[in-house]
Amino acid sequence: MKDYASCFNREINGRPVTVNDIKYFAKIEHQRAFKGTDFHVKENQPYATKILELKNQVRKIERGEMQGNIKTWEQQILKLEREAPHQQNGQRIVQGMLKEGNQSHIHIIVSRKDVSNSFSLSPGSKYKGSEVEMNGKVVKRGFNRDLFFQKAEKTFDKTFQYRRNFVETYQARKDFIRSPKLYFSAILGLPTSEKALAIKLLRETGIPLLPVVPLSKAQLTVKLIKSIQNGIHVALRSGSIGI
């Protein structure tokens, strides 16, 4: 939050904005649940649809509305449950299921005004840093989001002694937006162990077609890049600080 405050091009009573001017609440949570938009749930959906159809048939047989062998349908249901591509502790992953592992995270809600409720402090400003004359006085305005992301990343890594892989860096995300081809070329140029981890991290986000991440720069075709662009933008947003 100190990094956040330092990125405002604003002054309060003639001094720079500090963290003491920021009104915010933080909530620590220790669980996450799978959402309908998660790729695990989406790729399991065809199986879920078929299982639902079979369960409806079983209920119809139980009500005497149709003829059939309930055990046969139940065996097919169990088979589909096992064949679903994404499982957790032997269970088909479905929407609402709690995710295993360490899921601790923090939500931070920040007021768009300072603690006195007198000054606007909006990180959504379209200005990084500018000045405007209001009521005969020169007023600073703006928020440098680019600088905030850079600072927050450095603070996190230093605080937790985190060794960030290339694909997790803010700079890499910017590189992808500017030039996807150069982005993937950079991944291919990483040392073997780092490249393997980078591809693993990308696959875990559920980005489409990542099982066929190019093995050579010659395979970095425009068609391939465009085909994954929508998916990777979703993945990048989900791992970013939202403003």
Secondary structure, 3 states (H helix, E strand, C coil): CHHHHHCECCEECCEECCHHHEEEEEEEECCCECCCCCHHHHHHHHHHHHHHHHHHHHHHHHCCCCCCCHHHHHHHHHHHHHHCCCEECCEECCCCCECCCCCCEEEEEEEEEECCCCCECCCCCCCCCEEEEECCEEEEECECHHHHHHHHHHHHHHHHCCCCCHHHCHHHHHHHHHCHHHHHHHHHCCCHHHHHHHHHHHHHCCCCCHHHCCCCHHHCCHHHHHHHHHHHHHHHHHCCCCC
